[in-house]
Amino acid sequence: MIEKAKRLVRSGRVERISHDRFNVVGDHGTYTVFQGVDGRVTCNCLGFQSKGRCSHAAAVIYLTELFDKQNR
Ligand SMILES: [Zn+2]
């Protein structure tokens, strides 16, 4: 899952559309990922609804961790 998340980020398929919202273009459609003030992320895809995690949410976590490192 983390490799897929990194691939999504590297191929530019994660787009920040506001301070707490991201568009992620997945293999089966575009999903919206929210990040709360506590850093928790939620995605509106079916995988997240059933499992509580998905590659889109993981991609957003990966991306924001990259930002944090760059800003430190
Ligand atoms: Zn998802």
N, CA, C, O and the ligand as a Tripos MOL2 file, in Angstrom:
@<TRIPOS>MOLECULE
protein
  289   287    73     0     0
PROTEIN
NO_CHARGES

@<TRIPOS>ATOM
      1 N           0.8390   -1.2120    0.0000 N.3       1 MET1
      2 CA          0.0000    0.0000    0.0000 C.3       1 MET1
      3 C           0.8720    1.2600    0.0000 C.2       1 MET1
      4 O           0.5580    2.2280   -0.6930 O.2       1 MET1
      5 N           1.9670    1.2530    0.7740 N.am      2 ILE2
      6 CA          2.7850    2.4560    0.8410 C.3       2 ILE2
      7 C           3.4930    2.6910   -0.4860 C.2       2 ILE2
      8 O           3.7100    3.8390   -0.8730 O.2       2 ILE2
      9 N           3.8600    1.6150   -1.1930 N.am      3 GLU3
     10 CA          4.4990    1.7940   -2.5010 C.3       3 GLU3
     11 C           3.5220    2.4150   -3.4840 C.2       3 GLU3
     12 O           3.8980    3.2650   -4.2910 O.2       3 GLU3
     13 N           2.2730    1.9900   -3.4140 N.am      4 LYS4
     14 CA          1.2610    2.5660   -4.2920 C.3       4 LYS4
     15 C           1.0440    4.0380   -3.9350 C.2       4 LYS4
     16 O           0.8760    4.8840   -4.8140 O.2       4 LYS4
     17 N           1.0500    4.3290   -2.6370 N.am      5 ALA5
     18 CA          0.8700    5.7120   -2.1870 C.3       5 ALA5
     19 C           2.0060    6.5830   -2.7130 C.2       5 ALA5
     20 O           1.7650    7.6850   -3.2070 O.2       5 ALA5
     21 N           3.2520    6.0930   -2.6110 N.am      6 LYS6
     22 CA          4.3950    6.8530   -3.1080 C.3       6 LYS6
     23 C           4.2960    7.0660   -4.6130 C.2       6 LYS6
     24 O           4.6440    8.1280   -5.1290 O.2       6 LYS6
     25 N           3.8140    6.0360   -5.3060 N.am      7 ARG7
     26 CA          3.6700    6.1490   -6.7580 C.3       7 ARG7
     27 C           2.6510    7.2380   -7.1050 C.2       7 ARG7
     28 O           2.8590    8.0070   -8.0440 O.2       7 ARG7
     29 N           1.5520    7.3050   -6.3510 N.am      8 LEU8
     30 CA          0.5370    8.3350   -6.5900 C.3       8 LEU8
     31 C           1.1420    9.7280   -6.4060 C.2       8 LEU8
     32 O           0.8830   10.6370   -7.1950 O.2       8 LEU8
     33 N           1.9520    9.8840   -5.3540 N.am      9 VAL9
     34 CA          2.5540   11.1890   -5.0800 C.3       9 VAL9
     35 C           3.5650   11.5390   -6.1590 C.2       9 VAL9
     36 O           3.5700   12.6540   -6.6810 O.2       9 VAL9
     37 N           4.4270   10.5750   -6.4920 N.am     10 ARG10
     38 CA          5.4920   10.8440   -7.4660 C.3      10 ARG10
     39 C           4.9470   11.1510   -8.8410 C.2      10 ARG10
     40 O           5.5350   11.9440   -9.5770 O.2      10 ARG10
     41 N           3.8250   10.5340   -9.2050 N.am     11 SER11
     42 CA          3.2740   10.7740  -10.5380 C.3      11 SER11
     43 C           2.3520   11.9880  -10.5490 C.2      11 SER11
     44 O           1.6620   12.2420  -11.5370 O.2      11 SER11
     45 N           2.3440   12.7420   -9.4390 N.am     12 GLY12
     46 CA          1.6040   14.0090   -9.4230 C.3      12 GLY12
     47 C           0.0980   13.8460   -9.3740 C.2      12 GLY12
     48 O          -0.6420   14.7200   -9.8250 O.2      12 GLY12
     49 N          -0.3620   12.7170   -8.8200 N.am     13 ARG13
     50 CA         -1.8000   12.4730   -8.8020 C.3      13 ARG13
     51 C          -2.4490   12.8760   -7.4860 C.2      13 ARG13
     52 O          -3.6290   12.6050   -7.2620 O.2      13 ARG13
     53 N          -1.6930   13.5120   -6.6290 N.am     14 VAL14
     54 CA         -2.2440   14.0660   -5.3930 C.3      14 VAL14
     55 C          -2.1770   15.5810   -5.4980 C.2      14 VAL14
     56 O          -1.0990   16.1580   -5.6360 O.2      14 VAL14
     57 N          -3.3310   16.2110   -5.4310 N.am     15 GLU15
     58 CA         -3.4020   17.6600   -5.5990 C.3      15 GLU15
     59 C          -4.0310   18.2790   -4.3640 C.2      15 GLU15
     60 O          -5.1140   17.8810   -3.9350 O.2      15 GLU15
     61 N          -3.3380   19.2570   -3.7980 N.am     16 ARG16
     62 CA         -3.8880   19.9370   -2.6290 C.3      16 ARG16
     63 C          -4.8520   21.0070   -3.1180 C.2      16 ARG16
     64 O          -4.4470   21.9070   -3.8540 O.2      16 ARG16
     65 N          -6.1160   20.9280   -2.7250 N.am     17 ILE17
     66 CA         -7.0870   21.9060   -3.2140 C.3      17 ILE17
     67 C          -7.4960   22.8890   -2.1280 C.2      17 ILE17
     68 O          -8.0910   23.9220   -2.4360 O.2      17 ILE17
     69 N          -7.1930   22.5990   -0.8630 N.am     18 SER18
     70 CA         -7.3280   23.5880    0.2020 C.3      18 SER18
     71 C          -6.4600   23.1010    1.3490 C.2      18 SER18
     72 O          -5.8070   22.0640    1.2340 O.2      18 SER18
     73 N          -6.4450   23.8440    2.4690 N.am     19 HIS19
     74 CA         -5.5000   23.4840    3.5170 C.3      19 HIS19
     75 C          -5.7900   22.1130    4.1190 C.2      19 HIS19
     76 O          -4.8930   21.4800    4.6750 O.2      19 HIS19
     77 N          -7.0230   21.6540    4.0150 N.am     20 ASP20
     78 CA         -7.3450   20.3670    4.6270 C.3      20 ASP20
     79 C          -7.9630   19.3760    3.6420 C.2      20 ASP20
     80 O          -8.5080   18.3480    4.0450 O.2      20 ASP20
     81 N          -7.8740   19.6930    2.3420 N.am     21 ARG21
     82 CA         -8.5400   18.8360    1.3740 C.3      21 ARG21
     83 C          -7.6300   18.5400    0.1790 C.2      21 ARG21
     84 O          -6.9300   19.4210   -0.3200 O.2      21 ARG21
     85 N          -7.6560   17.2910   -0.2620 N.am     22 PHE22
     86 CA         -6.8170   16.8600   -1.3720 C.3      22 PHE22
     87 C          -7.6600   16.0850   -2.3740 C.2      22 PHE22
     88 O          -8.6000   15.3780   -2.0100 O.2      22 PHE22
     89 N          -7.2980   16.2380   -3.6550 N.am     23 ASN23
     90 CA         -7.8400   15.3750   -4.6960 C.3      23 ASN23
     91 C          -6.7910   14.3270   -5.0160 C.2      23 ASN23
     92 O          -5.6270   14.6540   -5.2430 O.2      23 ASN23
     93 N          -7.2050   13.0590   -5.0340 N.am     24 VAL24
     94 CA         -6.2840   11.9960   -5.3990 C.3      24 VAL24
     95 C          -6.8700   11.2450   -6.5860 C.2      24 VAL24
     96 O          -7.9750   10.7060   -6.5130 O.2      24 VAL24
     97 N          -6.1150   11.2170   -7.6800 N.am     25 VAL25
     98 CA         -6.5590   10.5020   -8.8690 C.3      25 VAL25
     99 C          -6.0750    9.0600   -8.7500 C.2      25 VAL25
    100 O          -4.9040    8.7690   -8.9910 O.2      25 VAL25
    101 N          -6.9720    8.1710   -8.3800 N.am     26 GLY26
    102 CA         -6.6410    6.7560   -8.2180 C.3      26 GLY26
    103 C          -6.8270    6.0030   -9.5200 C.2      26 GLY26
    104 O          -7.1360    6.5800  -10.5630 O.2      26 GLY26
    105 N          -6.6300    4.6970   -9.4260 N.am     27 ASP27
    106 CA         -6.7450    3.8680  -10.6230 C.3      27 ASP27
    107 C          -8.1870    3.7400  -11.0890 C.2      27 ASP27
    108 O          -8.4310    3.4290  -12.2550 O.2      27 ASP27
    109 N          -9.1410    3.9740  -10.2020 N.am     28 HIS28
    110 CA        -10.5430    3.7560  -10.5550 C.3      28 HIS28
    111 C         -11.3900    5.0040  -10.4210 C.2      28 HIS28
    112 O         -12.6180    4.9300  -10.4730 O.2      28 HIS28
    113 N         -10.7430    6.1610  -10.2470 N.am     29 GLY29
    114 CA        -11.5090    7.3880  -10.1320 C.3      29 GLY29
    115 C         -10.7770    8.4000   -9.2700 C.2      29 GLY29
    116 O          -9.7030    8.1320   -8.7300 O.2      29 GLY29
    117 N         -11.3900    9.5690   -9.1570 N.am     30 THR30
    118 CA        -10.7930   10.6210   -8.3430 C.3      30 THR30
    119 C         -11.4980   10.6810   -6.9980 C.2      30 THR30
    120 O         -12.7270   10.6830   -6.9330 O.2      30 THR30
    121 N         -10.7180   10.7310   -5.9270 N.am     31 TYR31
    122 CA        -11.2770   10.6940   -4.5810 C.3      31 TYR31
    123 C         -10.8710   11.9540   -3.8190 C.2      31 TYR31
    124 O          -9.8600   12.5870   -4.1250 O.2      31 TYR31
    125 N         -11.6680   12.2950   -2.8400 N.am     32 THR32
    126 CA        -11.3850   13.4510   -1.9990 C.3      32 THR32
    127 C         -10.9260   12.9700   -0.6340 C.2      32 THR32
    128 O         -11.5960   12.1660    0.0150 O.2      32 THR32
    129 N          -9.7900   13.4660   -0.2130 N.am     33 VAL33
    130 CA         -9.2380   13.1030    1.0910 C.3      33 VAL33
    131 C          -9.2010   14.3540    1.9650 C.2      33 VAL33
    132 O          -8.6710   15.3890    1.5610 O.2      33 VAL33
    133 N          -9.7660   14.2490    3.1580 N.am     34 PHE34
    134 CA         -9.7120   15.3380    4.1290 C.3      34 PHE34
    135 C          -8.6550   15.0200    5.1780 C.2      34 PHE34
    136 O          -8.4900   13.8680    5.5790 O.2      34 PHE34
    137 N          -7.9490   16.0400    5.6130 N.am     35 GLN35
    138 CA         -7.0440   15.8610    6.7380 C.3      35 GLN35
    139 C          -7.4910   16.7620    7.8760 C.2      35 GLN35
    140 O          -7.5700   17.9800    7.7170 O.2      35 GLN35
    141 N          -7.7830   16.1640    9.0250 N.am     36 GLY36
    142 CA         -8.2280   16.9200   10.1850 C.3      36 GLY36
    143 C          -7.0680   17.6190   10.8710 C.2      36 GLY36
    144 O          -5.9050   17.3750   10.5500 O.2      36 GLY36
    145 N          -7.3970   18.5030   11.8310 N.am     37 VAL37
    146 CA         -6.3560   19.2450   12.5330 C.3      37 VAL37
    147 C          -5.4450   18.3070   13.3310 C.2      37 VAL37
    148 O          -4.3010   18.6540   13.6220 O.2      37 VAL37
    149 N          -5.9480   17.1250   13.6820 N.am     38 ASP38
    150 CA         -5.1280   16.1680   14.4280 C.3      38 ASP38
    151 C          -4.2740   15.3030   13.4960 C.2      38 ASP38
    152 O          -3.5710   14.4010   13.9530 O.2      38 ASP38
    153 N          -4.3360   15.5830   12.1820 N.am     39 GLY39
    154 CA         -3.5220   14.8400   11.2340 C.3      39 GLY39
    155 C          -4.1850   13.5960   10.6870 C.2      39 GLY39
    156 O          -3.6670   12.9650    9.7650 O.2      39 GLY39
    157 N          -5.3360   13.2340   11.2520 N.am     40 ARG40
    158 CA         -6.0290   12.0460   10.7500 C.3      40 ARG40
    159 C          -6.6380   12.3390    9.3900 C.2      40 ARG40
    160 O          -7.1390   13.4370    9.1490 O.2      40 ARG40
    161 N          -6.5940   11.3610    8.5100 N.am     41 VAL41
    162 CA         -7.1280   11.5600    7.1680 C.3      41 VAL41
    163 C          -8.3140   10.6360    6.9310 C.2      41 VAL41
    164 O          -8.3670    9.5220    7.4520 O.2      41 VAL41
    165 N          -9.2560   11.1130    6.1440 N.am     42 THR42
    166 CA        -10.3740   10.2870    5.7310 C.3      42 THR42
    167 C         -10.5380   10.4110    4.2180 C.2      42 THR42
    168 O         -10.3240   11.4780    3.6430 O.2      42 THR42
    169 N         -10.9160    9.3170    3.5900 N.am     43 CYS43
    170 CA        -11.0980    9.2920    2.1410 C.3      43 CYS43
    171 C         -12.5230    8.8450    1.8510 C.2      43 CYS43
    172 O         -13.1230    8.1130    2.6390 O.2      43 CYS43
    173 N         -13.0590    9.2820    0.7260 N.am     44 ASN44
    174 CA        -14.4360    8.9260    0.4050 C.3      44 ASN44
    175 C         -14.5340    7.7150   -0.5130 C.2      44 ASN44
    176 O         -15.5940    7.4660   -1.0870 O.2      44 ASN44
    177 N         -13.4480    6.9560   -0.6630 N.am     45 CYS45
    178 CA        -13.5240    5.7600   -1.5160 C.3      45 CYS45
    179 C         -14.1000    4.5740   -0.7330 C.2      45 CYS45
    180 O         -14.1840    4.6040    0.4950 O.2      45 CYS45
    181 N         -14.4890    3.5430   -1.4660 N.am     46 LEU46
    182 CA        -15.1190    2.3760   -0.8420 C.3      46 LEU46
    183 C         -14.1490    1.6380    0.0700 C.2      46 LEU46
    184 O         -14.5380    1.1440    1.1290 O.2      46 LEU46
    185 N         -12.8920    1.5640   -0.3400 N.am     47 GLY47
    186 CA        -11.8960    0.8610    0.4640 C.3      47 GLY47
    187 C         -11.7560    1.4730    1.8420 C.2      47 GLY47
    188 O         -11.6350    0.7650    2.8420 O.2      47 GLY47
    189 N         -11.7750    2.8100    1.8850 N.am     48 PHE48
    190 CA        -11.6450    3.4710    3.1860 C.3      48 PHE48
    191 C         -12.8940    3.2560    4.0160 C.2      48 PHE48
    192 O         -12.8060    3.0610    5.2280 O.2      48 PHE48
    193 N         -14.0580    3.2890    3.3800 N.am     49 GLN49
    194 CA        -15.3060    3.0730    4.1240 C.3      49 GLN49
    195 C         -15.3070    1.7000    4.7970 C.2      49 GLN49
    196 O         -15.7920    1.5590    5.9200 O.2      49 GLN49
    197 N         -14.7690    0.6940    4.1180 N.am     50 SER50
    198 CA        -14.8420   -0.6590    4.6700 C.3      50 SER50
    199 C         -13.6390   -1.0020    5.5250 C.2      50 SER50
    200 O         -13.7740   -1.7530    6.4910 O.2      50 SER50
    201 N         -12.4480   -0.4700    5.1960 N.am     51 LYS51
    202 CA        -11.2440   -0.8950    5.9120 C.3      51 LYS51
    203 C         -10.6410    0.1930    6.7910 C.2      51 LYS51
    204 O          -9.8020   -0.0960    7.6440 O.2      51 LYS51
    205 N         -11.0650    1.4580    6.5890 N.am     52 GLY52
    206 CA        -10.5040    2.5330    7.3930 C.3      52 GLY52
    207 C          -9.1360    2.9820    6.9300 C.2      52 GLY52
    208 O          -8.4930    3.7910    7.5990 O.2      52 GLY52
    209 N          -8.6840    2.4770    5.8080 N.am     53 ARG53
    210 CA         -7.4220    2.9490    5.2290 C.3      53 ARG53
    211 C          -7.4310    2.6410    3.7470 C.2      53 ARG53
    212 O          -8.1550    1.7600    3.2850 O.2      53 ARG53
    213 N          -6.6240    3.3720    3.0140 N.am     54 CYS54
    214 CA         -6.5360    3.1500    1.5750 C.3      54 CYS54
    215 C          -5.2840    3.8410    1.0640 C.2      54 CYS54
    216 O          -4.6510    4.6110    1.7870 O.2      54 CYS54
    217 N          -4.9340    3.5680   -0.1700 N.am     55 SER55
    218 CA         -3.7070    4.1320   -0.7210 C.3      55 SER55
    219 C          -3.8220    5.6430   -0.9090 C.2      55 SER55
    220 O          -2.8110    6.3450   -0.8940 O.2      55 SER55
    221 N          -5.0530    6.1520   -1.0870 N.am     56 HIS56
    222 CA         -5.2390    7.6050   -1.2700 C.3      56 HIS56
    223 C          -4.9170    8.3450    0.0300 C.2      56 HIS56
    224 O          -4.1930    9.3410    0.0250 O.2      56 HIS56
    225 N          -5.4580    7.8500    1.1310 N.am     57 ALA57
    226 CA         -5.1830    8.4490    2.4320 C.3      57 ALA57
    227 C          -3.6930    8.3180    2.7400 C.2      57 ALA57
    228 O          -3.0760    9.2550    3.2460 O.2      57 ALA57
    229 N          -3.1180    7.1590    2.4340 N.am     58 ALA58
    230 CA         -1.6830    6.9540    2.6750 C.3      58 ALA58
    231 C          -0.8570    7.9200    1.8390 C.2      58 ALA58
    232 O           0.1730    8.4120    2.2980 O.2      58 ALA58
    233 N          -1.3010    8.1960    0.6120 N.am     59 ALA59
    234 CA         -0.5800    9.1190   -0.2630 C.3      59 ALA59
    235 C          -0.5990   10.5290    0.3150 C.2      59 ALA59
    236 O           0.4010   11.2430    0.2440 O.2      59 ALA59
    237 N          -1.7250   10.9320    0.8820 N.am     60 VAL60
    238 CA         -1.8260   12.2680    1.4790 C.3      60 VAL60
    239 C          -0.9250   12.3630    2.7160 C.2      60 VAL60
    240 O          -0.2570   13.3760    2.9270 O.2      60 VAL60
    241 N          -0.9130   11.3020    3.5290 N.am     61 ILE61
    242 CA         -0.0200   11.2910    4.6910 C.3      61 ILE61
    243 C           1.4270   11.3960    4.2370 C.2      61 ILE61
    244 O           2.2070   12.1640    4.7990 O.2      61 ILE61
    245 N           1.7820   10.6270    3.2240 N.am     62 TYR62
    246 CA          3.1440   10.6560    2.6870 C.3      62 TYR62
    247 C           3.4950   12.0530    2.1790 C.2      62 TYR62
    248 O           4.5830   12.5600    2.4480 O.2      62 TYR62
    249 N           2.5780   12.6660    1.4510 N.am     63 LEU63
    250 CA          2.8170   13.9910    0.8830 C.3      63 LEU63
    251 C           2.9830   15.0450    1.9840 C.2      63 LEU63
    252 O           3.8980   15.8660    1.9180 O.2      63 LEU63
    253 N           2.1180   15.0290    2.9770 N.am     64 THR64
    254 CA          2.2120   16.0420    4.0310 C.3      64 THR64
    255 C           3.4660   15.8290    4.8760 C.2      64 THR64
    256 O           4.0270   16.7910    5.3990 O.2      64 THR64
    257 N           3.9130   14.5740    5.0160 N.am     65 GLU65
    258 CA          5.1680   14.3370    5.7300 C.3      65 GLU65
    259 C           6.3450   14.8890    4.9420 C.2      65 GLU65
    260 O           7.2990   15.3980    5.5300 O.2      65 GLU65
    261 N           6.2900   14.7960    3.6270 N.am     66 LEU66
    262 CA          7.3340   15.3920    2.7900 C.3      66 LEU66
    263 C           7.3570   16.9010    2.9810 C.2      66 LEU66
    264 O           8.4260   17.4950    3.1250 O.2      66 LEU66
    265 N           6.1820   17.5230    2.9830 N.am     67 PHE67
    266 CA          6.0810   18.9850    3.1800 C.3      67 PHE67
    267 C           6.6810   19.3630    4.5240 C.2      67 PHE67
    268 O           7.4380   20.3270    4.6280 O.2      67 PHE67
    269 N           6.3340   18.5910    5.5580 N.am     68 ASP68
    270 CA          6.8260   18.9010    6.8970 C.3      68 ASP68
    271 C           8.3540   18.8640    6.9260 C.2      68 ASP68
    272 O           8.9910   19.7210    7.5390 O.2      68 ASP68
    273 N           8.9370   17.8630    6.2580 N.am     69 LYS69
    274 CA         10.3950   17.7620    6.2470 C.3      69 LYS69
    275 C          11.0180   18.9370    5.5210 C.2      69 LYS69
    276 O          12.0480   19.4650    5.9420 O.2      69 LYS69
    277 N          10.3800   19.3500    4.4140 N.am     70 GLN70
    278 CA         10.9340   20.4560    3.6360 C.3      70 GLN70
    279 C          10.8310   21.7760    4.3950 C.2      70 GLN70
    280 O          11.6650   22.6630    4.2140 O.2      70 GLN70
    281 N           9.8280   21.9080    5.2310 N.am     71 ASN71
    282 CA          9.6010   23.1730    5.9230 C.3      71 ASN71
    283 C          10.3420   23.2530    7.2500 C.2      71 ASN71
    284 O          10.2900   24.2700    7.9420 O.2      71 ASN71
    285 N          11.0330   22.1690    7.5990 N.am     72 ARG72
    286 CA         11.6780   22.1580    8.8940 C.3      72 ARG72
    287 C          13.0640   22.7950    8.7840 C.2      72 ARG72
    288 O          13.7840   22.8860    9.7780 O.2      72 ARG72
    289 ZN         -9.2710    6.1380   -0.7610 Zn       73 ZN73
@<TRIPOS>BOND
     1     1     2 1
     2     2     3 1
     3     3     4 2
     4     3     5 am
     5     5     6 1
     6     6     7 1
     7     7     8 2
     8     7     9 am
     9     9    10 1
    10    10    11 1
    11    11    12 2
    12    11    13 am
    13    13    14 1
    14    14    15 1
    15    15    16 2
    16    15    17 am
    17    17    18 1
    18    18    19 1
    19    19    20 2
    20    19    21 am
    21    21    22 1
    22    22    23 1
    23    23    24 2
    24    23    25 am
    25    25    26 1
    26    26    27 1
    27    27    28 2
    28    27    29 am
    29    29    30 1
    30    30    31 1
    31    31    32 2
    32    31    33 am
    33    33    34 1
    34    34    35 1
    35    35    36 2
    36    35    37 am
    37    37    38 1
    38    38    39 1
    39    39    40 2
    40    39    41 am
    41    41    42 1
    42    42    43 1
    43    43    44 2
    44    43    45 am
    45    45    46 1
    46    46    47 1
    47    47    48 2
    48    47    49 am
    49    49    50 1
    50    50    51 1
    51    51    52 2
    52    51    53 am
    53    53    54 1
    54    54    55 1
    55    55    56 2
    56    55    57 am
    57    57    58 1
    58    58    59 1
    59    59    60 2
    60    59    61 am
    61    61    62 1
    62    62    63 1
    63    63    64 2
    64    63    65 am
    65    65    66 1
    66    66    67 1
    67    67    68 2
    68    67    69 am
    69    69    70 1
    70    70    71 1
    71    71    72 2
    72    71    73 am
    73    73    74 1
    74    74    75 1
    75    75    76 2
    76    75    77 am
    77    77    78 1
    78    78    79 1
    79    79    80 2
    80    79    81 am
    81    81    82 1
    82    82    83 1
    83    83    84 2
    84    83    85 am
    85    85    86 1
    86    86    87 1
    87    87    88 2
    88    87    89 am
    89    89    90 1
    90    90    91 1
    91    91    92 2
    92    91    93 am
    93    93    94 1
    94    94    95 1
    95    95    96 2
    96    95    97 am
    97    97    98 1
    98    98    99 1
    99    99   100 2
   100    99   101 am
   101   101   102 1
   102   102   103 1
   103   103   104 2
   104   103   105 am
   105   105   106 1
   106   106   107 1
   107   107   108 2
   108   107   109 am
   109   109   110 1
   110   110   111 1
   111   111   112 2
   112   111   113 am
   113   113   114 1
   114   114   115 1
   115   115   116 2
   116   115   117 am
   117   117   118 1
   118   118   119 1
   119   119   120 2
   120   119   121 am
   121   121   122 1
   122   122   123 1
   123   123   124 2
   124   123   125 am
   125   125   126 1
   126   126   127 1
   127   127   128 2
   128   127   129 am
   129   129   130 1
   130   130   131 1
   131   131   132 2
   132   131   133 am
   133   133   134 1
   134   134   135 1
   135   135   136 2
   136   135   137 am
   137   137   138 1
   138   138   139 1
   139   139   140 2
   140   139   141 am
   141   141   142 1
   142   142   143 1
   143   143   144 2
   144   143   145 am
   145   145   146 1
   146   146   147 1
   147   147   148 2
   148   147   149 am
   149   149   150 1
   150   150   151 1
   151   151   152 2
   152   151   153 am
   153   153   154 1
   154   154   155 1
   155   155   156 2
   156   155   157 am
   157   157   158 1
   158   158   159 1
   159   159   160 2
   160   159   161 am
   161   161   162 1
   162   162   163 1
   163   163   164 2
   164   163   165 am
   165   165   166 1
   166   166   167 1
   167   167   168 2
   168   167   169 am
   169   169   170 1
   170   170   171 1
   171   171   172 2
   172   171   173 am
   173   173   174 1
   174   174   175 1
   175   175   176 2
   176   175   177 am
   177   177   178 1
   178   178   179 1
   179   179   180 2
   180   179   181 am
   181   181   182 1
   182   182   183 1
   183   183   184 2
   184   183   185 am
   185   185   186 1
   186   186   187 1
   187   187   188 2
   188   187   189 am
   189   189   190 1
   190   190   191 1
   191   191   192 2
   192   191   193 am
   193   193   194 1
   194   194   195 1
   195   195   196 2
   196   195   197 am
   197   197   198 1
   198   198   199 1
   199   199   200 2
   200   199   201 am
   201   201   202 1
   202   202   203 1
   203   203   204 2
   204   203   205 am
   205   205   206 1
   206   206   207 1
   207   207   208 2
   208   207   209 am
   209   209   210 1
   210   210   211 1
   211   211   212 2
   212   211   213 am
   213   213   214 1
   214   214   215 1
   215   215   216 2
   216   215   217 am
   217   217   218 1
   218   218   219 1
   219   219   220 2
   220   219   221 am
   221   221   222 1
   222   222   223 1
   223   223   224 2
   224   223   225 am
   225   225   226 1
   226   226   227 1
   227   227   228 2
   228   227   229 am
   229   229   230 1
   230   230   231 1
   231   231   232 2
   232   231   233 am
   233   233   234 1
   234   234   235 1
   235   235   236 2
   236   235   237 am
   237   237   238 1
   238   238   239 1
   239   239   240 2
   240   239   241 am
   241   241   242 1
   242   242   243 1
   243   243   244 2
   244   243   245 am
   245   245   246 1
   246   246   247 1
   247   247   248 2
   248   247   249 am
   249   249   250 1
   250   250   251 1
   251   251   252 2
   252   251   253 am
   253   253   254 1
   254   254   255 1
   255   255   256 2
   256   255   257 am
   257   257   258 1
   258   258   259 1
   259   259   260 2
   260   259   261 am
   261   261   262 1
   262   262   263 1
   263   263   264 2
   264   263   265 am
   265   265   266 1
   266   266   267 1
   267   267   268 2
   268   267   269 am
   269   269   270 1
   270   270   271 1
   271   271   272 2
   272   271   273 am
   273   273   274 1
   274   274   275 1
   275   275   276 2
   276   275   277 am
   277   277   278 1
   278   278   279 1
   279   279   280 2
   280   279   281 am
   281   281   282 1
   282   282   283 1
   283   283   284 2
   284   283   285 am
   285   285   286 1
   286   286   287 1
   287   287   288 2
@<TRIPOS>SUBSTRUCTURE
     1 MET1         2 RESIDUE 1 A MET
     2 ILE2         6 RESIDUE 1 A ILE
     3 GLU3        10 RESIDUE 1 A GLU
     4 LYS4        14 RESIDUE 1 A LYS
     5 ALA5        18 RESIDUE 1 A ALA
     6 LYS6        22 RESIDUE 1 A LYS
     7 ARG7        26 RESIDUE 1 A ARG
     8 LEU8        30 RESIDUE 1 A LEU
     9 VAL9        34 RESIDUE 1 A VAL
    10 ARG10       38 RESIDUE 1 A ARG
    11 SER11       42 RESIDUE 1 A SER
    12 GLY12       46 RESIDUE 1 A GLY
    13 ARG13       50 RESIDUE 1 A ARG
    14 VAL14       54 RESIDUE 1 A VAL
    15 GLU15       58 RESIDUE 1 A GLU
    16 ARG16       62 RESIDUE 1 A ARG
    17 ILE17       66 RESIDUE 1 A ILE
    18 SER18       70 RESIDUE 1 A SER
    19 HIS19       74 RESIDUE 1 A HIS
    20 ASP20       78 RESIDUE 1 A ASP
    21 ARG21       82 RESIDUE 1 A ARG
    22 PHE22       86 RESIDUE 1 A PHE
    23 ASN23       90 RESIDUE 1 A ASN
    24 VAL24       94 RESIDUE 1 A VAL
    25 VAL25       98 RESIDUE 1 A VAL
    26 GLY26      102 RESIDUE 1 A GLY
    27 ASP27      106 RESIDUE 1 A ASP
    28 HIS28      110 RESIDUE 1 A HIS
    29 GLY29      114 RESIDUE 1 A GLY
    30 THR30      118 RESIDUE 1 A THR
    31 TYR31      122 RESIDUE 1 A TYR
    32 THR32      126 RESIDUE 1 A THR
    33 VAL33      130 RESIDUE 1 A VAL
    34 PHE34      134 RESIDUE 1 A PHE
    35 GLN35      138 RESIDUE 1 A GLN
    36 GLY36      142 RESIDUE 1 A GLY
    37 VAL37      146 RESIDUE 1 A VAL
    38 ASP38      150 RESIDUE 1 A ASP
    39 GLY39      154 RESIDUE 1 A GLY
    40 ARG40      158 RESIDUE 1 A ARG
    41 VAL41      162 RESIDUE 1 A VAL
    42 THR42      166 RESIDUE 1 A THR
    43 CYS43      170 RESIDUE 1 A CYS
    44 ASN44      174 RESIDUE 1 A ASN
    45 CYS45      178 RESIDUE 1 A CYS
    46 LEU46      182 RESIDUE 1 A LEU
    47 GLY47      186 RESIDUE 1 A GLY
    48 PHE48      190 RESIDUE 1 A PHE
    49 GLN49      194 RESIDUE 1 A GLN
    50 SER50      198 RESIDUE 1 A SER
    51 LYS51      202 RESIDUE 1 A LYS
    52 GLY52      206 RESIDUE 1 A GLY
    53 ARG53      210 RESIDUE 1 A ARG
    54 CYS54      214 RESIDUE 1 A CYS
    55 SER55      218 RESIDUE 1 A SER
    56 HIS56      222 RESIDUE 1 A HIS
    57 ALA57      226 RESIDUE 1 A ALA
    58 ALA58      230 RESIDUE 1 A ALA
    59 ALA59      234 RESIDUE 1 A ALA
    60 VAL60      238 RESIDUE 1 A VAL
    61 ILE61      242 RESIDUE 1 A ILE
    62 TYR62      246 RESIDUE 1 A TYR
    63 LEU63      250 RESIDUE 1 A LEU
    64 THR64      254 RESIDUE 1 A THR
    65 GLU65      258 RESIDUE 1 A GLU
    66 LEU66      262 RESIDUE 1 A LEU
    67 PHE67      266 RESIDUE 1 A PHE
    68 ASP68      270 RESIDUE 1 A ASP
    69 LYS69      274 RESIDUE 1 A LYS
    70 GLN70      278 RESIDUE 1 A GLN
    71 ASN71      282 RESIDUE 1 A ASN
    72 ARG72      286 RESIDUE 1 A ARG
    73 ZN73       289 GROUP 0 **** ****
